[in-house]
Amino acid sequence: MKEILTKAFYIRVESDYKDFYIASKAEAEEQIINAKYFMNQIIELIKHKYNIEF
């Protein structure tokens, strides 16, 4: 998970400070996959910690 957040942060910083940063289709697809994975991990953590089902 650390790697996912680190890469997402790096891309965000690049897009904030470069004049014309354009993510490739592959980069965008990778970030979507990583975001879904990250979100599912958080949901599982919440379900486990609070013993709830969605």
HTML snippet that shows the backbone in 3Dmol.js (N, CA, C, O; Angstrom):
<script src="https://3Dmol.org/build/3Dmol-min.js"></script>
<div id="view" style="width:600px;height:400px;position:relative"></div>
<script>
const pdb = `
ATOM      1  N   MET A   1       0.827  -1.185   0.000  1.00  0.00           N
ATOM      2  CA  MET A   1       0.000   0.000   0.000  1.00  0.00           C
ATOM      3  C   MET A   1       0.875   1.254   0.000  1.00  0.00           C
ATOM      4  O   MET A   1       0.515   2.274  -0.588  1.00  0.00           O
ATOM      5  N   LYS A   2       2.012   1.168   0.657  1.00  0.00           N
ATOM      6  CA  LYS A   2       2.906   2.319   0.695  1.00  0.00           C
ATOM      7  C   LYS A   2       3.335   2.715  -0.717  1.00  0.00           C
ATOM      8  O   LYS A   2       3.403   3.899  -1.049  1.00  0.00           O
ATOM      9  N   GLU A   3       3.623   1.707  -1.539  1.00  0.00           N
ATOM     10  CA  GLU A   3       4.076   1.983  -2.903  1.00  0.00           C
ATOM     11  C   GLU A   3       2.975   2.662  -3.725  1.00  0.00           C
ATOM     12  O   GLU A   3       3.247   3.556  -4.526  1.00  0.00           O
ATOM     13  N   ILE A   4       1.747   2.231  -3.519  1.00  0.00           N
ATOM     14  CA  ILE A   4       0.623   2.829  -4.238  1.00  0.00           C
ATOM     15  C   ILE A   4       0.497   4.303  -3.881  1.00  0.00           C
ATOM     16  O   ILE A   4       0.367   5.150  -4.764  1.00  0.00           O
ATOM     17  N   LEU A   5       0.536   4.609  -2.592  1.00  0.00           N
ATOM     18  CA  LEU A   5       0.416   6.001  -2.159  1.00  0.00           C
ATOM     19  C   LEU A   5       1.597   6.847  -2.617  1.00  0.00           C
ATOM     20  O   LEU A   5       1.425   7.999  -3.015  1.00  0.00           O
ATOM     21  N   THR A   6       2.786   6.278  -2.560  1.00  0.00           N
ATOM     22  CA  THR A   6       3.981   7.011  -2.979  1.00  0.00           C
ATOM     23  C   THR A   6       3.911   7.365  -4.458  1.00  0.00           C
ATOM     24  O   THR A   6       4.202   8.497  -4.845  1.00  0.00           O
ATOM     25  N   LYS A   7       3.525   6.397  -5.282  1.00  0.00           N
ATOM     26  CA  LYS A   7       3.446   6.662  -6.722  1.00  0.00           C
ATOM     27  C   LYS A   7       2.342   7.671  -7.036  1.00  0.00           C
ATOM     28  O   LYS A   7       2.539   8.567  -7.857  1.00  0.00           O
ATOM     29  N   ALA A   8       1.193   7.534  -6.392  1.00  0.00           N
ATOM     30  CA  ALA A   8       0.094   8.482  -6.612  1.00  0.00           C
ATOM     31  C   ALA A   8       0.515   9.898  -6.203  1.00  0.00           C
ATOM     32  O   ALA A   8       0.197  10.867  -6.892  1.00  0.00           O
ATOM     33  N   PHE A   9       1.221  10.009  -5.094  1.00  0.00           N
ATOM     34  CA  PHE A   9       1.698  11.313  -4.649  1.00  0.00           C
ATOM     35  C   PHE A   9       2.682  11.907  -5.656  1.00  0.00           C
ATOM     36  O   PHE A   9       2.600  13.089  -5.987  1.00  0.00           O
ATOM     37  N   TYR A  10       3.600  11.090  -6.135  1.00  0.00           N
ATOM     38  CA  TYR A  10       4.584  11.551  -7.113  1.00  0.00           C
ATOM     39  C   TYR A  10       3.889  12.069  -8.377  1.00  0.00           C
ATOM     40  O   TYR A  10       4.244  13.128  -8.894  1.00  0.00           O
ATOM     41  N   ILE A  11       2.915  11.331  -8.862  1.00  0.00           N
ATOM     42  CA  ILE A  11       2.194  11.759 -10.062  1.00  0.00           C
ATOM     43  C   ILE A  11       1.453  13.066  -9.800  1.00  0.00           C
ATOM     44  O   ILE A  11       1.444  13.963 -10.643  1.00  0.00           O
ATOM     45  N   ARG A  12       0.838  13.167  -8.639  1.00  0.00           N
ATOM     46  CA  ARG A  12       0.129  14.405  -8.319  1.00  0.00           C
ATOM     47  C   ARG A  12       1.067  15.597  -8.262  1.00  0.00           C
ATOM     48  O   ARG A  12       0.754  16.668  -8.782  1.00  0.00           O
ATOM     49  N   VAL A  13       2.224  15.409  -7.627  1.00  0.00           N
ATOM     50  CA  VAL A  13       3.210  16.492  -7.542  1.00  0.00           C
ATOM     51  C   VAL A  13       3.686  16.882  -8.939  1.00  0.00           C
ATOM     52  O   VAL A  13       3.784  18.066  -9.261  1.00  0.00           O
ATOM     53  N   GLU A  14       3.979  15.879  -9.763  1.00  0.00           N
ATOM     54  CA  GLU A  14       4.414  16.160 -11.140  1.00  0.00           C
ATOM     55  C   GLU A  14       3.354  16.971 -11.876  1.00  0.00           C
ATOM     56  O   GLU A  14       3.679  17.939 -12.564  1.00  0.00           O
ATOM     57  N   SER A  15       2.102  16.584 -11.737  1.00  0.00           N
ATOM     58  CA  SER A  15       1.044  17.287 -12.459  1.00  0.00           C
ATOM     59  C   SER A  15       0.809  18.690 -11.890  1.00  0.00           C
ATOM     60  O   SER A  15       0.379  19.587 -12.615  1.00  0.00           O
ATOM     61  N   ASP A  16       1.085  18.880 -10.614  1.00  0.00           N
ATOM     62  CA  ASP A  16       0.923  20.203 -10.007  1.00  0.00           C
ATOM     63  C   ASP A  16       2.016  21.182 -10.430  1.00  0.00           C
ATOM     64  O   ASP A  16       1.754  22.372 -10.605  1.00  0.00           O
ATOM     65  N   TYR A  17       3.240  20.681 -10.594  1.00  0.00           N
ATOM     66  CA  TYR A  17       4.366  21.593 -10.775  1.00  0.00           C
ATOM     67  C   TYR A  17       4.982  21.607 -12.163  1.00  0.00           C
ATOM     68  O   TYR A  17       5.792  22.483 -12.464  1.00  0.00           O
ATOM     69  N   LYS A  18       4.623  20.672 -13.003  1.00  0.00           N
ATOM     70  CA  LYS A  18       5.085  20.733 -14.380  1.00  0.00           C
ATOM     71  C   LYS A  18       4.058  21.504 -15.195  1.00  0.00           C
ATOM     72  O   LYS A  18       2.856  21.414 -14.944  1.00  0.00           O
ATOM     73  N   ASP A  19       4.534  22.253 -16.161  1.00  0.00           N
ATOM     74  CA  ASP A  19       3.618  23.050 -16.969  1.00  0.00           C
ATOM     75  C   ASP A  19       2.646  22.189 -17.769  1.00  0.00           C
ATOM     76  O   ASP A  19       1.463  22.516 -17.866  1.00  0.00           O
ATOM     77  N   PHE A  20       3.130  21.108 -18.333  1.00  0.00           N
ATOM     78  CA  PHE A  20       2.279  20.291 -19.197  1.00  0.00           C
ATOM     79  C   PHE A  20       2.455  18.804 -18.915  1.00  0.00           C
ATOM     80  O   PHE A  20       2.890  18.053 -19.788  1.00  0.00           O
ATOM     81  N   TYR A  21       2.127  18.385 -17.730  1.00  0.00           N
ATOM     82  CA  TYR A  21       2.212  16.956 -17.411  1.00  0.00           C
ATOM     83  C   TYR A  21       0.963  16.265 -17.941  1.00  0.00           C
ATOM     84  O   TYR A  21      -0.159  16.641 -17.604  1.00  0.00           O
ATOM     85  N   ILE A  22       1.169  15.268 -18.762  1.00  0.00           N
ATOM     86  CA  ILE A  22       0.051  14.492 -19.295  1.00  0.00           C
ATOM     87  C   ILE A  22       0.327  13.021 -18.988  1.00  0.00           C
ATOM     88  O   ILE A  22       1.323  12.457 -19.440  1.00  0.00           O
ATOM     89  N   ALA A  23      -0.563  12.414 -18.220  1.00  0.00           N
ATOM     90  CA  ALA A  23      -0.413  11.000 -17.890  1.00  0.00           C
ATOM     91  C   ALA A  23      -0.759  10.160 -19.109  1.00  0.00           C
ATOM     92  O   ALA A  23      -1.687  10.469 -19.856  1.00  0.00           O
ATOM     93  N   SER A  24      -0.009   9.111 -19.290  1.00  0.00           N
ATOM     94  CA  SER A  24      -0.313   8.192 -20.392  1.00  0.00           C
ATOM     95  C   SER A  24      -1.543   7.366 -20.030  1.00  0.00           C
ATOM     96  O   SER A  24      -1.960   7.319 -18.873  1.00  0.00           O
ATOM     97  N   LYS A  25      -2.107   6.726 -21.026  1.00  0.00           N
ATOM     98  CA  LYS A  25      -3.255   5.858 -20.783  1.00  0.00           C
ATOM     99  C   LYS A  25      -2.872   4.740 -19.817  1.00  0.00           C
ATOM    100  O   LYS A  25      -3.646   4.393 -18.925  1.00  0.00           O
ATOM    101  N   ALA A  26      -1.682   4.180 -19.996  1.00  0.00           N
ATOM    102  CA  ALA A  26      -1.221   3.100 -19.122  1.00  0.00           C
ATOM    103  C   ALA A  26      -1.084   3.579 -17.678  1.00  0.00           C
ATOM    104  O   ALA A  26      -1.472   2.867 -16.752  1.00  0.00           O
ATOM    105  N   GLU A  27      -0.531   4.790 -17.477  1.00  0.00           N
ATOM    106  CA  GLU A  27      -0.405   5.343 -16.122  1.00  0.00           C
ATOM    107  C   GLU A  27      -1.779   5.547 -15.490  1.00  0.00           C
ATOM    108  O   GLU A  27      -1.984   5.233 -14.317  1.00  0.00           O
ATOM    109  N   ALA A  28      -2.712   6.073 -16.269  1.00  0.00           N
ATOM    110  CA  ALA A  28      -4.062   6.314 -15.762  1.00  0.00           C
ATOM    111  C   ALA A  28      -4.739   4.998 -15.387  1.00  0.00           C
ATOM    112  O   ALA A  28      -5.372   4.900 -14.336  1.00  0.00           O
ATOM    113  N   GLU A  29      -4.605   3.994 -16.241  1.00  0.00           N
ATOM    114  CA  GLU A  29      -5.205   2.695 -15.955  1.00  0.00           C
ATOM    115  C   GLU A  29      -4.597   2.063 -14.705  1.00  0.00           C
ATOM    116  O   GLU A  29      -5.303   1.461 -13.896  1.00  0.00           O
ATOM    117  N   GLU A  30      -3.290   2.205 -14.556  1.00  0.00           N
ATOM    118  CA  GLU A  30      -2.622   1.665 -13.370  1.00  0.00           C
ATOM    119  C   GLU A  30      -3.133   2.353 -12.110  1.00  0.00           C
ATOM    120  O   GLU A  30      -3.367   1.697 -11.095  1.00  0.00           O
ATOM    121  N   GLN A  31      -3.305   3.664 -12.169  1.00  0.00           N
ATOM    122  CA  GLN A  31      -3.790   4.393 -10.997  1.00  0.00           C
ATOM    123  C   GLN A  31      -5.222   4.013 -10.650  1.00  0.00           C
ATOM    124  O   GLN A  31      -5.578   3.967  -9.472  1.00  0.00           O
ATOM    125  N   ILE A  32      -6.040   3.742 -11.643  1.00  0.00           N
ATOM    126  CA  ILE A  32      -7.420   3.306 -11.390  1.00  0.00           C
ATOM    127  C   ILE A  32      -7.410   1.944 -10.700  1.00  0.00           C
ATOM    128  O   ILE A  32      -8.126   1.741  -9.720  1.00  0.00           O
ATOM    129  N   ILE A  33      -6.611   1.020 -11.202  1.00  0.00           N
ATOM    130  CA  ILE A  33      -6.497  -0.305 -10.587  1.00  0.00           C
ATOM    131  C   ILE A  33      -5.991  -0.180  -9.152  1.00  0.00           C
ATOM    132  O   ILE A  33      -6.528  -0.816  -8.245  1.00  0.00           O
ATOM    133  N   ASN A  34      -4.960   0.637  -8.946  1.00  0.00           N
ATOM    134  CA  ASN A  34      -4.412   0.834  -7.601  1.00  0.00           C
ATOM    135  C   ASN A  34      -5.425   1.469  -6.660  1.00  0.00           C
ATOM    136  O   ASN A  34      -5.506   1.096  -5.490  1.00  0.00           O
ATOM    137  N   ALA A  35      -6.202   2.431  -7.167  1.00  0.00           N
ATOM    138  CA  ALA A  35      -7.205   3.096  -6.332  1.00  0.00           C
ATOM    139  C   ALA A  35      -8.285   2.101  -5.894  1.00  0.00           C
ATOM    140  O   ALA A  35      -8.716   2.119  -4.741  1.00  0.00           O
ATOM    141  N   LYS A  36      -8.717   1.238  -6.808  1.00  0.00           N
ATOM    142  CA  LYS A  36      -9.719   0.235  -6.463  1.00  0.00           C
ATOM    143  C   LYS A  36      -9.170  -0.739  -5.425  1.00  0.00           C
ATOM    144  O   LYS A  36      -9.867  -1.099  -4.476  1.00  0.00           O
ATOM    145  N   TYR A  37      -7.922  -1.163  -5.605  1.00  0.00           N
ATOM    146  CA  TYR A  37      -7.291  -2.062  -4.645  1.00  0.00           C
ATOM    147  C   TYR A  37      -7.195  -1.391  -3.271  1.00  0.00           C
ATOM    148  O   TYR A  37      -7.547  -1.991  -2.255  1.00  0.00           O
ATOM    149  N   PHE A  38      -6.722  -0.157  -3.250  1.00  0.00           N
ATOM    150  CA  PHE A  38      -6.565   0.595  -2.006  1.00  0.00           C
ATOM    151  C   PHE A  38      -7.917   0.732  -1.303  1.00  0.00           C
ATOM    152  O   PHE A  38      -8.020   0.508  -0.097  1.00  0.00           O
ATOM    153  N   MET A  39      -8.941   1.096  -2.053  1.00  0.00           N
ATOM    154  CA  MET A  39     -10.267   1.281  -1.480  1.00  0.00           C
ATOM    155  C   MET A  39     -10.791  -0.034  -0.898  1.00  0.00           C
ATOM    156  O   MET A  39     -11.358  -0.049   0.195  1.00  0.00           O
ATOM    157  N   ASN A  40     -10.604  -1.130  -1.623  1.00  0.00           N
ATOM    158  CA  ASN A  40     -11.054  -2.428  -1.117  1.00  0.00           C
ATOM    159  C   ASN A  40     -10.312  -2.833   0.150  1.00  0.00           C
ATOM    160  O   ASN A  40     -10.906  -3.425   1.051  1.00  0.00           O
ATOM    161  N   GLN A  41      -9.037  -2.524   0.229  1.00  0.00           N
ATOM    162  CA  GLN A  41      -8.266  -2.834   1.440  1.00  0.00           C
ATOM    163  C   GLN A  41      -8.791  -2.036   2.630  1.00  0.00           C
ATOM    164  O   GLN A  41      -8.887  -2.569   3.735  1.00  0.00           O
ATOM    165  N   ILE A  42      -9.127  -0.777   2.418  1.00  0.00           N
ATOM    166  CA  ILE A  42      -9.671   0.064   3.488  1.00  0.00           C
ATOM    167  C   ILE A  42     -11.038  -0.462   3.931  1.00  0.00           C
ATOM    168  O   ILE A  42     -11.326  -0.518   5.127  1.00  0.00           O
ATOM    169  N   ILE A  43     -11.869  -0.843   2.976  1.00  0.00           N
ATOM    170  CA  ILE A  43     -13.185  -1.395   3.311  1.00  0.00           C
ATOM    171  C   ILE A  43     -13.030  -2.662   4.143  1.00  0.00           C
ATOM    172  O   ILE A  43     -13.732  -2.839   5.139  1.00  0.00           O
ATOM    173  N   GLU A  44     -12.118  -3.543   3.745  1.00  0.00           N
ATOM    174  CA  GLU A  44     -11.895  -4.774   4.502  1.00  0.00           C
ATOM    175  C   GLU A  44     -11.393  -4.480   5.908  1.00  0.00           C
ATOM    176  O   GLU A  44     -11.792  -5.145   6.864  1.00  0.00           O
ATOM    177  N   LEU A  45     -10.528  -3.494   6.037  1.00  0.00           N
ATOM    178  CA  LEU A  45     -10.031  -3.099   7.356  1.00  0.00           C
ATOM    179  C   LEU A  45     -11.172  -2.609   8.240  1.00  0.00           C
ATOM    180  O   LEU A  45     -11.263  -2.988   9.407  1.00  0.00           O
ATOM    181  N   ILE A  46     -12.034  -1.775   7.690  1.00  0.00           N
ATOM    182  CA  ILE A  46     -13.168  -1.252   8.457  1.00  0.00           C
ATOM    183  C   ILE A  46     -14.113  -2.386   8.841  1.00  0.00           C
ATOM    184  O   ILE A  46     -14.572  -2.455   9.981  1.00  0.00           O
ATOM    185  N   LYS A  47     -14.403  -3.275   7.892  1.00  0.00           N
ATOM    186  CA  LYS A  47     -15.294  -4.400   8.184  1.00  0.00           C
ATOM    187  C   LYS A  47     -14.730  -5.270   9.296  1.00  0.00           C
ATOM    188  O   LYS A  47     -15.458  -5.690  10.195  1.00  0.00           O
ATOM    189  N   HIS A  48     -13.436  -5.539   9.231  1.00  0.00           N
ATOM    190  CA  HIS A  48     -12.799  -6.376  10.251  1.00  0.00           C
ATOM    191  C   HIS A  48     -12.748  -5.673  11.607  1.00  0.00           C
ATOM    192  O   HIS A  48     -13.074  -6.262  12.638  1.00  0.00           O
ATOM    193  N   LYS A  49     -12.336  -4.414  11.590  1.00  0.00           N
ATOM    194  CA  LYS A  49     -12.172  -3.682  12.849  1.00  0.00           C
ATOM    195  C   LYS A  49     -13.497  -3.493  13.580  1.00  0.00           C
ATOM    196  O   LYS A  49     -13.555  -3.606  14.804  1.00  0.00           O
ATOM    197  N   TYR A  50     -14.558  -3.204  12.832  1.00  0.00           N
ATOM    198  CA  TYR A  50     -15.850  -2.917  13.456  1.00  0.00           C
ATOM    199  C   TYR A  50     -16.839  -4.066  13.331  1.00  0.00           C
ATOM    200  O   TYR A  50     -18.003  -3.938  13.711  1.00  0.00           O
ATOM    201  N   ASN A  51     -16.361  -5.214  12.784  1.00  0.00           N
ATOM    202  CA  ASN A  51     -17.193  -6.410  12.659  1.00  0.00           C
ATOM    203  C   ASN A  51     -18.532  -6.106  11.976  1.00  0.00           C
ATOM    204  O   ASN A  51     -19.597  -6.428  12.501  1.00  0.00           O
ATOM    205  N   ILE A  52     -18.457  -5.493  10.818  1.00  0.00           N
ATOM    206  CA  ILE A  52     -19.661  -5.159  10.072  1.00  0.00           C
ATOM    207  C   ILE A  52     -19.559  -5.706   8.656  1.00  0.00           C
ATOM    208  O   ILE A  52     -18.466  -5.978   8.159  1.00  0.00           O
ATOM    209  N   GLU A  53     -20.704  -5.861   8.020  1.00  0.00           N
ATOM    210  CA  GLU A  53     -20.773  -6.289   6.631  1.00  0.00           C
ATOM    211  C   GLU A  53     -21.471  -5.211   5.831  1.00  0.00           C
ATOM    212  O   GLU A  53     -22.408  -4.582   6.322  1.00  0.00           O
ATOM    213  N   PHE A  54     -21.029  -4.993   4.615  1.00  0.00           N
ATOM    214  CA  PHE A  54     -21.659  -4.008   3.731  1.00  0.00           C
ATOM    215  C   PHE A  54     -22.568  -4.726   2.785  1.00  0.00           C
ATOM    216  O   PHE A  54     -23.208  -4.093   1.944  1.00  0.00           O
TER     217      PHE A  54
END
`;
const viewer = $3Dmol.createViewer("view");
viewer.addModel(pdb, "pdb");
viewer.setStyle({}, {cartoon: {color: "spectrum"}});
viewer.zoomTo();
viewer.render();
</script>
